[in-house]
Amino acid sequence: MNFKFLHNKKIMLLGLGRSNLALAKILNKNSIDFEIRDASEQVINFNFNNSKVKFRFGSDYLKDLDFDIIFRSPGVSYSCQELILARNRGAKISSEIELFFDICPCKICGITGSDGKTTTTTLIYKILKKMGLNVFIGGNIGTPIISKINKIKKHSIAIVELSSFQLISMQKSPQISVITNVSPNHLDVHKDLQDYFQAKFNIIKYQTSKDFIILNFEDKNLRSIAENAKSNVKFFSSKQKANGAFIDQNGMIKIYYKNAEISMFNKNEIKIPGNHNVENFLAAICSSMSICKDCSEKFINSVRYVARNFIGVEHRIEFVDEINGVKFYNDSIASSPTRTIKGALSVFKDNNIILIAGGYDKKLSFHELAVEICKKVKVLVLLGESASKINEAVRKISKKIIIIYTKSMKEAIEISFSNASEGDIILLSPACASFGLYKNFEERGKDFKNIVKKIKIEYLGK
C-alpha cells in the first residue's frame, strides 16, 4: 500500500489507544514522520526505526496542535475545544479507521448499533468465511484493521465494526451499512441523545443509490431514517414480514431474494441464546446476502452451519462454570441498561437470578432496568459509582429485593455465592461501563471468570 500522500505532512497521533498504536507501526514502517501525544505520563519506548518520530506525554498533550493531519484515537473527544480550534486553523481531523476507508481497495461492510454490533459483525464474517470468500474483520473489534491493509486485495471484503466515537467524524460510508438498533448510551461523552444518534447515522450519510443499508424494522428510529435514505433499504424483523429477513409464525427464518420468499431453517437451530441474538442473526443473514448477492444452496448451508456452531463472543452471556448447582454467567459487555434488559435478563426466565451490576455512570436512566430487576432478580449485588443510582431506582418500585453493596468484584462474587441456592444463576451484567474499576469490559469479564475459577478450586478443596 502506497502512503506517499502522507509524506511532507505534519502528522500527529493523538491518544495511544489500540487504533493509533497500530497506525504508528504502519507509518513508521513506511518512513513517515509523525508525532505521538497522550495524556499518560508514562513514556513508551517504541523502538521505531524512524529517528524523526517525536513524543509528548503528560497533561499538556493537547497544547499547540499545529499540524496538517491529526489522527484522533476514539477515546479522545472529537468535540474537545482544542480539536475545534485545530479544525478552525485548517487541520484535518482524521482517525485510523478513516484512513482505512480512504485507502481500502475492496468493498466494506460497516456495522454499528447500541447493542449487538460485535456479535453481528462476527456472524457476517463467519458466514462469508464459510462461503470461501476472502474476508477481513476489524474496526471496533479485535485487531485494528489498518494493520491488515497490505493483505487486503480488490476482491476481498472488509467487515468493520464501528462505534459512535469512530463514526462521529467519518467522511465516507461503507457500501453495505448495518444498524442493529439505537438506544440511549454514552451520554457522558455525547452532548445529548440526538448527538449520539446522529453519530450512529453517519454510517449512511455518504451512501449512494448503488449501496445498501440493513436496518432493524422493530426500531422506530431506524424506520424513520429509512424514509430519506439514498441507498437501497433492507429491513430485518423478528416479529413481522420484512423485505430482507424475518421469522414467520412457525419460527421459520425467511429471506426475500429477487422478489421471492425463501425459507431457510427454524430459529431454534441458532445456538446462541436470546431473541436479541436472533435479531443479530437476521441482520447478519440480510447483510451477507447483500454483500455476495447470492441465495444459493451453498449460501443457505453456510448460514445454517454458523447458526448451529457459533457459540457466541466472549463476555456476552458467556457460561463460565457451575459450582454446587449454581451457574455463573459473564455478560460484562452489558455496559448500558438496555444491553442488560434486552440481553441477559431476557434470556433467563425464572426468578432465580443473583445479579452483579454497577460501574461507571454514563448518565443514563436506570428506571427500565429496575422494572426488569424487580421481575427476575432475587438478590442484587452492586459495586461502582452507579451503585446508589441503581439502588434508588429499584427501591422506588420494590422494597423486597435484597440489595447488597460491595467494593470489589471478588467481594461481589463471594457474597453472591453465599446467597445462592442450587438452581440459581449468578449473572455479571453490569449495565454500566467498567471505567474506575477496570480499563475495559474485557478486563472486567476476565477478572470475573478468574475469580469464579478460584472459588471453585477453594470450594472443591473443602
C-alpha positions in Angstrom: 0.0 0.0 0.0 1.4 3.4 -1.0 1.4 6.0 1.7 3.3 8.7 -0.3 0.3 11.1 0.0 1.2 11.4 3.7 4.8 12.5 3.1 5.7 16.1 3.7 2.7 16.5 6.0 2.9 17.5 9.7 1.2 14.5 11.3 0.2 13.8 14.9 -1.3 10.8 16.5 -3.5 12.0 19.4 -4.1 9.3 22.1 -2.5 5.9 22.3 -5.4 3.5 22.1 -5.2 0.3 20.1 -6.0 2.0 16.8 -3.3 4.6 17.0 -0.7 2.1 18.2 -1.4 0.1 15.0 -1.3 3.2 12.9 2.0 4.3 14.4 3.6 1.0 13.4 2.3 1.4 9.8 3.5 5.0 9.5 6.9 4.1 10.9 7.3 1.1 8.5 6.6 3.5 5.6 9.2 6.0 6.9 6.6 8.7 7.5 7.4 11.4 10.1 4.9 12.0 12.9 4.4 13.0 16.5 2.7 10.9 19.2 0.8 12.5 22.1 -1.0 11.0 25.0 -2.3 12.2 28.4 -0.4 9.4 30.2 2.8 10.4 32.0 4.3 7.1 31.2 6.8 7.3 28.2 6.7 4.3 26.0 9.7 3.1 24.1 8.5 2.0 20.7 12.0 1.3 19.2 11.0 3.0 15.9 13.5 2.9 13.1 12.5 6.4 12.2 14.5 8.8 14.4 12.3 11.8 13.4 9.3 10.4 15.4 8.5 12.8 18.2 6.7 12.3 21.5 4.8 14.4 24.1 3.3 12.7 27.1 1.5 14.2 30.1 -1.0 16.9 30.9 -0.1 19.4 28.2 -0.6 16.8 25.3 -3.4 19.0 23.8 -1.4 22.2 23.6 -0.1 23.7 20.3 -2.0 21.4 17.9 -0.3 23.0 14.8 -0.5 20.0 12.4 -1.8 19.3 8.9 -3.4 15.9 9.9 -4.4 14.8 13.4 -5.2 11.1 13.8 -7.6 11.1 16.8 -7.9 8.0 19.0 -11.6 7.1 19.5 -11.0 7.8 23.2 -10.3 11.5 22.5 -13.4 13.5 22.1 -13.9 14.9 18.6 -15.7 17.9 20.2 -13.0 18.9 22.6 -12.1 22.6 22.4 -8.5 22.0 21.3 -9.6 20.0 18.3 -12.2 22.5 17.4 -9.5 25.2 17.3 -7.2 22.9 15.3 -10.0 22.4 12.7 -10.6 26.1 12.5 -6.9 26.6 11.7 -7.3 24.2 8.8 -6.1 20.9 10.3 -7.7 17.7 9.1 -9.0 15.6 12.0 -9.0 12.0 11.0 -8.5 8.6 12.6 -7.1 5.1 11.9 -10.5 3.9 10.7 -11.0 6.9 8.4 -7.6 6.4 6.8 -8.5 2.7 6.3 -11.7 3.8 4.4 -9.6 6.2 2.3 -7.1 3.5 1.1 -9.1 0.3 1.3 -9.2 -1.3 -2.2 -12.3 -3.6 -1.5 -15.9 -3.5 -0.6 -16.6 -2.6 3.1 -19.5 -3.7 5.2 -19.8 -1.5 8.3 -21.8 -2.4 11.4 -23.0 -0.2 14.2 -25.7 -0.1 16.8 -26.2 0.4 20.5 -26.3 -3.3 21.1 -25.3 -6.4 19.2 -22.8 -4.9 16.8 -19.9 -7.2 17.8 -22.0 -10.4 17.5 -23.5 -9.3 14.2 -20.0 -8.3 12.8 -18.6 -11.7 13.9 -21.6 -13.6 12.3 -21.2 -11.8 9.0 -17.5 -12.6 9.0 -18.1 -16.3 9.8 -20.9 -16.7 7.2 -18.7 -15.2 4.4 -15.7 -17.1 5.5 -17.7 -20.4 5.3 -18.7 -19.3 1.8 -15.0 -19.4 0.9 -14.7 -15.6 0.4 -11.5 -13.6 1.2 -12.8 -11.7 4.2 -11.2 -9.5 6.9 -12.6 -8.3 10.2 -11.7 -5.3 12.3 -12.6 -1.8 13.5 -14.0 -1.6 17.0 -13.4 -5.3 17.4 -10.1 -7.2 17.9 -7.0 -6.1 16.0 -7.3 -2.6 14.3 -8.0 -3.3 10.6 -5.3 -0.9 9.4 -2.7 -3.4 10.4 -4.1 -5.8 7.8 -4.2 -3.4 4.9 -1.3 -4.9 3.0 -3.1 -8.3 2.8 -6.4 -6.9 1.6 -7.0 -7.1 -2.2 -9.6 -5.7 -4.5 -11.6 -8.9 -4.4 -11.5 -9.0 -0.6 -14.4 -8.0 1.7 -13.8 -5.9 4.9 -16.2 -6.4 7.8 -15.8 -3.4 10.1 -17.5 -2.7 13.4 -17.9 1.0 14.0 -18.6 2.8 17.3 -20.2 6.2 17.6 -16.8 7.6 18.6 -15.4 6.5 15.3 -18.4 7.4 13.2 -18.8 11.0 14.5 -16.2 12.4 12.2 -16.5 9.9 9.2 -16.4 11.4 5.7 -17.2 8.2 3.9 -19.8 5.4 4.3 -19.5 1.7 3.8 -21.1 0.2 0.7 -23.1 -2.0 3.0 -24.1 -0.4 6.2 -25.8 -2.2 9.1 -27.5 -0.6 12.1 -28.7 -3.2 14.6 -30.7 -0.8 16.9 -30.3 2.6 18.7 -31.0 3.3 22.3 -29.6 5.8 24.8 -25.9 5.3 25.5 -22.6 7.2 26.0 -24.4 10.4 27.2 -21.4 11.1 29.4 -19.5 11.8 26.1 -22.1 12.9 23.6 -23.7 16.2 24.4 -27.2 14.7 24.1 -29.2 11.8 22.7 -29.6 13.4 19.3 -25.8 13.9 19.0 -25.3 10.2 19.8 -28.0 9.1 17.3 -26.5 11.4 14.6 -23.1 9.9 15.1 -24.6 6.4 14.5 -26.5 7.6 11.4 -23.3 8.9 9.9 -22.8 5.4 8.7 -25.2 6.0 5.8 -24.6 9.7 5.3 -22.3 9.3 2.3 -24.0 6.3 0.7 -25.2 6.3 -2.9 -28.0 4.6 -4.8 -25.7 1.7 -5.5 -25.2 0.9 -1.8 -27.3 -1.0 0.8 -28.4 -0.2 4.3 -29.7 -3.0 6.6 -32.0 -1.8 9.4 -34.0 -3.3 12.3 -37.6 -2.8 11.5 -38.6 -3.0 15.1 -36.7 0.2 15.9 -38.8 3.2 15.1 -35.8 5.5 15.0 -34.4 3.3 12.2 -37.6 3.2 10.3 -37.7 7.0 10.3 -34.2 7.4 8.8 -35.0 4.9 6.1 -37.5 7.3 4.6 -34.7 9.7 3.4 -32.0 7.1 2.7 -30.2 7.5 -0.6 -29.3 3.8 -0.7 -31.2 0.5 -1.0 -33.0 -0.2 2.3 -33.4 -3.8 3.6 -35.2 -4.5 6.8 -34.9 -7.5 9.2 -37.5 -8.3 11.8 -38.1 -11.0 14.4 -41.8 -10.1 14.7 -43.2 -9.5 11.2 -42.6 -9.8 7.5 -39.8 -7.6 6.2 -38.2 -7.1 2.8 -34.8 -8.5 3.9 -35.0 -11.3 6.6 -37.7 -12.2 9.0 -39.3 -15.0 11.1 -42.7 -16.4 10.3 -45.4 -17.5 12.8 -43.8 -21.1 12.8 -40.4 -19.8 13.8 -39.0 -20.3 10.3 -36.3 -17.9 9.1 -37.2 -16.5 5.7 -35.5 -14.1 3.3 -36.6 -12.1 0.3 -34.4 -12.7 -2.7 -35.3 -11.4 -6.2 -38.9 -10.9 -5.1 -39.3 -14.4 -3.8 -39.8 -15.6 -0.3 -37.3 -18.3 0.6 -37.4 -20.5 3.7 -34.0 -21.2 5.3 -34.3 -23.0 8.7 -36.0 -22.8 12.1 -34.8 -20.1 14.5 -34.4 -22.9 17.2 -31.3 -24.1 15.3 -29.5 -20.9 16.3 -27.2 -22.0 19.1 -26.6 -18.6 20.8 -29.5 -17.8 23.2 -31.9 -14.9 23.3 -34.2 -13.1 20.9 -31.7 -10.3 20.6 -29.3 -12.8 19.1 -32.0 -14.0 16.7 -32.2 -10.4 15.5 -28.4 -10.2 15.3 -28.5 -13.3 13.1 -31.2 -11.9 10.9 -29.1 -8.8 10.4 -26.1 -10.9 9.5 -28.1 -13.0 7.0 -29.5 -9.9 5.3 -26.1 -8.3 5.2 -24.3 -11.3 3.9 -26.8 -11.8 1.1 -26.4 -8.1 0.1 -22.6 -8.5 0.1 -22.3 -11.6 -2.0 -25.7 -11.2 -3.9 -26.3 -14.9 -3.5 -29.0 -17.1 -2.2 -27.8 -20.4 -3.4 -27.9 -23.7 -1.5 -24.2 -23.0 -0.6 -25.2 -19.7 1.0 -28.1 -21.3 2.9 -25.9 -24.2 4.1 -23.1 -21.7 5.2 -25.6 -19.7 7.2 -27.1 -22.8 8.8 -23.6 -24.1 9.7 -22.8 -20.9 11.5 -26.2 -20.9 13.3 -25.6 -24.5 14.6 -22.0 -24.0 15.6 -21.4 -20.4 16.7 -21.4 -20.4 20.5 -21.1 -16.6 20.9 -18.5 -14.0 21.5 -16.6 -13.9 24.9 -18.2 -11.7 27.6 -21.7 -12.0 26.1 -23.9 -14.2 28.3 -20.9 -16.5 28.4 -21.4 -19.6 30.6 -18.4 -19.7 32.9 -18.9 -22.6 35.3 -21.2 -24.4 37.7 -20.5 -24.8 41.5 -22.8 -26.9 43.7 -25.7 -26.4 41.2 -25.1 -22.7 40.9 -24.4 -21.4 37.4 -22.1 -18.4 36.7 -22.6 -16.3 33.5 -20.3 -13.5 32.3 -22.1 -10.7 30.4 -19.5 -8.0 31.0 -20.2 -6.5 27.6 -23.5 -5.1 29.0 -22.3 -1.6 29.6 -25.8 0.0 29.4 -29.2 -0.7 31.0 -30.7 -1.5 27.6 -28.0 -4.1 27.0 -28.8 -5.9 30.3 -32.5 -5.7 29.7 -32.6 -7.0 26.1 -29.7 -9.3 26.6 -29.2 -11.5 29.7 -32.4 -10.6 31.6 -34.4 -11.6 28.6 -32.7 -14.9 28.3 -33.2 -16.2 31.8 -36.9 -16.7 32.5 -37.1 -17.8 36.2 -36.9 -15.6 39.2 -33.6 -17.2 40.4 -31.1 -14.6 39.3 -28.4 -13.1 41.6 -27.3 -10.0 39.5 -24.0 -8.3 39.9 -24.3 -4.8 38.4 -22.9 -1.3 38.6 -19.8 0.6 37.5 -19.0 3.9 35.8 -22.0 6.2 35.5 -22.7 7.1 31.8 -25.6 9.5 32.9 -28.3 7.0 31.8 -31.6 6.3 33.4 -32.0 3.0 35.4 -35.8 3.1 35.7 -36.5 0.4 33.0 -33.7 -1.7 34.3 -35.2 -1.5 37.8 -38.5 -2.7 36.4 -36.9 -5.8 34.9 -34.8 -6.4 38.0 -37.9 -6.4 40.2 -39.4 -9.1 37.9 -36.5 -11.5 37.7 -33.8 -10.8 40.4 -33.8 -12.2 43.9 -30.6 -10.6 45.1 -29.0 -7.5 43.6 -25.2 -7.1 44.3 -23.9 -3.6 43.5 -20.5 -2.1 43.0 -19.0 1.1 41.4 -20.1 4.7 41.4 -23.5 4.0 39.9 -24.5 1.6 42.7 -26.6 4.2 44.6 -28.4 5.3 41.5 -29.4 1.7 40.7 -30.4 1.1 44.3 -32.6 4.2 44.3 -34.3 3.2 41.0 -35.1 -0.3 42.3 -36.3 0.9 45.7 -38.8 3.2 44.1 -40.5 0.0 42.8 -39.8 -2.6 45.4 -38.6 -2.9 49.0 -38.5 -6.7 48.9 -35.4 -7.4 46.8 -32.2 -8.0 48.8 -29.7 -5.3 47.8 -26.0 -5.6 48.9 -23.2 -3.1 48.3 -19.7 -4.4 47.6 -16.3 -2.8 47.0 -14.7 -5.2 44.6 -15.5 -8.0 42.1 -14.1 -10.6 44.4 -16.4 -9.5 47.2 -19.4 -9.3 44.9 -18.9 -12.9 43.7 -18.3 -14.3 47.1 -21.4 -12.6 48.6 -23.4 -13.7 45.6 -22.3 -17.3 46.1 -23.1 -17.2 49.8 -26.6 -16.1 49.0 -27.2 -18.7 46.2 -29.1 -22.0 46.3 -29.0 -24.9 43.9 -30.5 -23.9 40.6 -29.7 -20.2 41.0 -27.8 -18.2 38.4 -25.1 -15.7 39.3 -25.0 -13.2 36.5 -22.5 -10.4 35.8 -24.4 -8.0 33.6 -23.3 -4.6 35.0 -25.5 -2.2 32.8 -22.6 0.2 33.2 -19.1 0.9 31.8 -16.1 -0.6 33.5 -14.1 2.6 34.0 -13.0 3.4 37.5 -12.7 -0.3 38.3 -11.2 -1.7 35.1 -9.7 -0.5 31.8 -12.5 -2.0 29.7 -15.3 -4.6 29.8 -12.9 -7.4 28.6 -10.7 -6.9 31.7 -13.8 -6.9 33.9 -15.1 -10.1 32.4 -11.8 -11.9 32.7 -11.5 -10.9 36.3 -15.0 -12.3 36.9 -14.0 -15.6 35.3 -10.7 -15.9 37.1 -12.4 -15.3 40.5 -15.1 -17.9 39.7 -12.3 -20.4 38.9 -10.5 -19.7 42.2 -13.8 -20.1 44.2 -14.4 -23.4 42.5 -11.0 -24.7 43.5 -11.4 -23.5 47.1 -14.9 -25.0 47.2 -13.9 -28.4 45.9 -10.9 -28.4 48.2 -13.1 -28.2 51.3 
